[in-house]
Amino acid sequence: MDSKTVEKLEAKTEDAIAEIMQKIGVRKLPISPVRRTLHLMAKAAVTVYEAAVENQSRGE
């Protein structure tokens, strides 16, 4: 995948994770993650997606 698409997907995923965690709230979650943690969570999710795309293109 091209880097611009990856960056956009990471940003949108980060926003979605932050929104969901905010809706769940600190009373139900043990911690409220800082922005850096949210960014790493989004990067991890997109990396998994990129691997799935790569595996599909190889026919796996």
Residue pairs with C-beta under 8 A, 6 or more apart in sequence:
1 50
1 53
6 46
6 50
9 46
9 49
10 39
10 42
10 43
10 46
11 42
13 42
13 45
13 46
14 38
14 39
14 41
14 42
17 38
17 41
17 42
17 45
18 35
18 38
21 29
21 32
21 33
21 38
26 32
33 41
